[in-house]
Each structure stands twice: as C-alpha cells, then as structure tokens.
Amino acid sequence: MLKVAIVGCGKIADAHASQIQRIKGCEIVGVCDRELLMAKQLYERFPVKSYHADLSELLNQARPDVVHITTPPQSHYEIAKFCLEHGAHVYVEKPVTLFALEARSLVALASEQGLKLTVGHDDQFTHVARRMRQIVQDGYLGGAPTHMESYYCYDLIQPGYARALFGDKQHWVRRLPGRLLQNIISHGIARIAEFVTSDAPRVMAYGFVSPLLKRAQEHDIIDELRVIIADEDRATAYFTFSSQMRPSLHQFRLYGPKNGLILDHDQESLIKIRGTRFKSYTEKFVPHLDLARQHLGNLKRNVNTFLARDFHMKSGMKFLIESFYRSITEGAPLPIPYREIQLTATIMDAIFEQLVPRRTAAANSLGEPDRLPQVRQSVLEGAVRQPCRV
Amino acid sequence: MSPIHGAHGMSAAVEGDSTVAPNDPILITGATGFIGSRVARRLLDRGFRHVRCFVRPSSDVAGFEAIAGRSRDGANIEVIEGNLLSRDDCMAATRNVSVIFHLAAARGEKSFSDAFMNSVVTTRNLLEASVQHGCLRRFVSISSFAVYTNTRKSRWRLLDESSPVEKHPELRGHAYTFAKVKQDEVVKEYSDRFRIPYVIIRPGYVYGSGNEAITNRVGIGTFGIFLHLGGPNTIPFTFVDNCAEAIVLAGLKKGVDGQVFNVVDDDLPSSREFLRLYKRNVRRFRSIYLPHALSYLLCGLWEKYSSWSEEQLPPVYNRRAWHAFWKRTRYSNEKAKTLLGWTPQVPTGEGLNIYFRSCREKARHA
C-alpha cells in the first residue's frame, strides 16, 4: 500500500484527495497545513488517517512514501526540498517552483536521492490530450511540429477566484513574481514545451493590463499576454493568455509538415486538419462533411466515456497521479519527463523576466544554487513592493 | 439604498437593558454587505456612537458616509480595512470592542476549503483576538437555517431552535452548509473554553433589495428550465430589514447568552404563491412543478449515481439536501419574539413588493 500525504489543505487539495481516493493501492496517511483547522477539515471530509500543522511531524509520524504539495507556489521549493531530503517522492502542484533554477535544483536532488518528482500539469493527461499524443506519435503530422498555438484564457468574471484576488491586496497570487500569470499559464506553456526540442528557446513576451482591470483600479495585475517562442529555426509557437477575449479558449493547435490537429480542452474534442486540399469546388463542400463527422465522433466518444464513468472533471489528474505512482512502485517511466518540467519553468522565467524588470536583475545575478534563498527573498520582496510593469 | 429604514418606526434609542452603553465600540464584520449595512444603520439610529466597520480593501465604503450623515450627533463610523484571515487585522479590529456582529461569510462559495476558510478560520481569528483583549460582552454569529437536518417528522414538521443540526454536514454536498455548521461549532467551543458570551442567529432566506435571486427552496434553474420543487411548502423568508433588526437585538439584549434564534417573518407565502407573484410582478418564465415524491426520488437517484460513478457528478442533490430544502416544514419565530422582543416590522406582503420592485430594476439594468 503506497502511503500518501498532502501538504496544503486549500481548494486544490480537495481535488487531489478526491482523485487519490479513487486509486487502488494507496491511502492518505496524513494531511498538513500551517493552519490546523484547515488540515482538520480535509481530514474530516476524506478518508485520511491523521492531520498535522507541522511538516516534520507529518513526515516523522505518518511516514508517507509520496507527498503532494498543494500550497501556494512561494513555498513549493522549500517544502519539496524538505520532503525529498526526508526520503519522500514529491508531486508538486503547478507552477513547480518560482524560478527555473529551483526546478532544476529539485530535479537534481530527486535524482541524487533516487526519488521521483512530478508536477501538476494534469491538463496534459485528459482523455483528449492523451489521444492527441498518440496520434502525433503515430505520425499524423508528417514529421516534427512546425508551428504551435496554445491558448490558455481565464475568465476573471468567475466570482470565487476573482473576488478573493481583487478583494485582498495581500493575496498570495499578488506576491508571486509573475503575479496572476505565474499561477495560471503553466498548463498552456507545458503543452508547447512537450514539443520544443531546444533547451533554451527564444522567448518574446508582451503583456499588459486590460482596460477592464484598469477601470477597476487594478494596475498591477497583467492579465493579457502574448508570447512568441522560437525553437531555433525548426519550429515556432504562439502562446496567448487573455482574461478578456471570448470565447475564453483553452486550445492547442499543432501543425506539422503534412497535417494539423486542434485540441479543445473545454469541449474535450480533437479535430484533424488535413494538409492537402480537394480539387476545385469540392474543397468548399467536402471538408465540412469531414469536420461534421469528426465532431459527431467527438460527441460519441465523450458520451461513451461519460457512460463508462470515466469522464470526471479531474480525470487528467487521476491519470497523472496513477502514472506517477506506477513510476514509483513499478519503475514505469515518469509521466512528465524532467526535461519538460524544467523547460516549462525556463520558458516561464523568460516571460516574466521581460514583464517584470526587477526580476530580470535578480535572475541575472543568479549564480550558484546556495545563493538561491537570498535571491528568492530579494525578488519576493520586490514583487510586494514594486508594481509589475511591462 | 433602500428607503425602508425608519419608515416603520423600528429605530429606537438605546434601551436600559442593553449589554452595551452608547459610547462602547461595536464591531461589524461584513459591514458593506447586504445585511451588514442595515445592521450598521440600525445601530447608529439607536444612538450608538462608536460603530467600527470591518471591510475588505476592495469594498465600496461610500455608503457609510451617507449613513454617518443620517446618524445622530457625535456618531463615529470607523472603517477598518483588512482581512479576517489575518490575526493582526483581527487584533486591530477587536480592540476595546464590546459587541461583535459577525456577518462576514463565504456566501455562494462552491469550494469546501474556501468556504471553511472564509467562515470558520475567520471566526476563530476574531474569537481569539477577542480573548486576548478580554473586553467582549457579546459575540453575535450569523448562521443559517441550512445547518438543520430537518429529518425529524414529529410535532407536525415544525422546525425551531431545538431541531437537530447536521452531524455530517460534509455529506450534504454544499460547502456553505458545511462551513456554517463548523462555524457554529467553533463559536460554542470558544465559549466553553474562554467564556465568550455569544448568540447565534439563524435566518431563513433573507430577501430584499440587494438580493434578487430566487431561493433554491422554491426551485432550481440549473437544467435549462425552472424546476419548481417547493410546491405547497412554506418558504422561510425574512425581509432584510427585519433580519437586521433581529441581529441588532441579539447583540444588545441582556440575558440571552448562549442562545440560538431562528429568524423568519410572519405570514409566510407558500412556494407556489411566491412563484405566482414573482411571475406576475417581475417576469414570466416557464416552470415545471416536480411533486415532492418525484423530487425526493430524483435526489436519491442523483445521490446513488454520484456515489456509483465516484462523483463524476458531484453529490449536490441528495436526500439530506432534499430534507433541508424541499421537505414540507413549518417554522417558528416564537423564541426570537419572546426573548429578544423582536417583531418583523415590515409585513411580508410589503417586503415582497419591495423585493419585486428591486428585481424589476435589476432586470432593467442588466
């Protein structure tokens, strides 16, 4: 029986606990939150053996094999490091860390300790995302991708999150070096990182505060972002984050030398786009029939998956957790290669460096890992003191 | 702002049997909210001169200036911006306070953790800060009818303060219910441990200008068409100004420490009557009535499916929820009338007219 613990008992911890309890061969031996009441409420609602306010106590008493870290990102690095040093495998919610250097440091530590690490890029493991991956592996694109477009939008009208963020000037999201963007864009960037071959792609970012937020006197939260990512001279990618565009897309478009694919996360649909054209007027009629057939196919597949009781909103998270646990217990490959985790963090670093000047200075001064705590402190303080300007 | 206030002679000077003197500081959390703003006005109208309003930094406090302008000479509205999750902010807010009206809550929150954090952790922080200061004479905690199980069928289905509370609120499937049950528990725990005098107010469905929604006790519109579930049930309405008056009395009346009060108005309409009036006065829409036996069956089926499918559909409709929201029930406000001396000054008919007018206004500006 794999012993699992959860550190951080906020909203996302519920999703973890829900999915973990659906997986056979594991049990939640403890939950931990600095606020004991929060740990207790999770303990009361799920089959959990113990609750704690202290991480050392959790690790020493519950002795988990795996720790899920669902705290705000500011603490991911320290908690993950502490858990790895105490012999526990680690699943860290996204974004894995505040800085790419920290992500690299955690990967190195995990490897050194003979332990496993993964990050909560669970959107990469929904039914449709897995289907897309299989089709790409089967060669449908006709070669390596030449261009990608990743849309990851966020509707700030959603009452819960927006009310918490805008109502609290000290909200932890505001204190992230990349603010709102850092907490949200990982999923959309990870989709691109999966297909980027260079370890240091060129990143050009442009961000601004939307008129809506300006009207609400929110001048510090960048909620519109456009990014071009150049994978040397092989491939390019556009990334779009928007709080204002409608529909509020969560899409990934992948184009190869022969064909393309469009994945829609919200609708759980995958559409194949043929690279060749029909002759003359037939191009204006036949493709529509093909698209209609594909949409009906998506509908049928979704209905069947629902009827099979396998269409949970967090099905991707369950698959990712199960795969991660298999990599621990059976030595199966990691669900997310370390390279992809680090590359996602590297691209995000590059984006925020262009949006937040102070962060650039601190990032440039990064040298050896043992200077990390001072640099973190410097950047975090700066993020609190200084408004985020483009 | 609703012009109702004062129109029915509710305002009264501070009476002799009050827990606090006119110059004692009084704290209101959630003071810019639907009920909180009315509580603030009532306290000022009663002659209290030091009302401290705790608000989120994003709250619109312009309304307080108007309230202060209407109040009696020498009244001081102190606005403190902060977050009840911060212990420091709670310490600052509760300094020298004699009565706390704790109205801030996580309404409409779907996440259990967030609802818990914004109801229970915040309440605990306020209570702990009050213990530190040692000058609190009354903590008025706002709970809800949602905390009752309502499974008991004796006494002609009467629901009153002696009715049992959910022992497993996590199984109700509603974050708000879970948070409110736990909030009540933390208030009682701190009272037992530190002798904090408290009163718990459990309003029914608070309606009025500022809350134009149709309560789910009448029905739900989730599935594209309005499913009318209440039918002949009495809906436990309380008009916002009536509710605010009960809350104020709960903070001021001597000799009611440790009591729980349900707040519902008199002459309550049935769900069917309300829906008919709403359609006549606000807008027409299609609704389908589901008889109680059918709605109970559907809630049971949803509950079973949710469990069988490992919550592919969340268990928001279940038999516990049916008992709490859609079972035919009678309500009593006798305890509040007897011990608090409360009477609902705005008659239900008049309250509904104000509510319908407000609904029409909102629809016009939508």
Interface residues (C-beta under 8 A of the other chain):
Chain A: C9 G10 K11 A13 D14 S18 R22 E35 L37 M38 Q41 L42 E44 R45 P159 G160 A164 F166 G167 D168 K169 Q170 F306 R309 D310 F311 H312
Chain B: R56 P57 S58 S59 N83 S86 G108 E109 K110 S111 F112 S113 D114 F116 M117 V120 V121 R124 E170 F178 K182 V186 W308 S309 E310 E311 Q312
